[in-house]
Amino acid sequence: MPKRTWTDGVLGNTPLSAIRLNQLETDLDAALVALARNPDDLFAGAVTRDANGAAISAVVKWPDGVDGTYSGTASVSFPGSVSAYTITRVGSPTITYTQPAVTRDSTTGQITNRPPITVS
């Protein structure tokens, strides 16, 4: 998410602190990435699943009411699991959170490496 550079000022009769506003924006970015880590929590409405039950697309609703979309890539080796996904947050600009493909244990299918989510 592009960050604004806040400056001290007054809005109405309320003084604005640039330091506090800039920190809030950093906190918001971190909170949105944390939410993007668990896209199921954001699904709102119909979820399209492949034949094995992996969620491959859905409409999402962020807690503040902003719409978005989810698109998952089903695992070939572990049917019903998702290997990677993108989730968007519509706005100006639209923000895309991408979870690159995870690595799974070849026997259990448990995730052994989850790369960090990228934001664009």
ABEGO torsion letter per residue (X at the ends): XBBBBBBBBBBEABBBBAAAAAAAAAAAAAAAAAAAABAAAABBEBBBBBAAGBBABBBBBBAAGBBBBBBBBBBAABBGBBABBBBBBBEOBBBBBBBBBBBBBAAAGBBABBBBBBBX
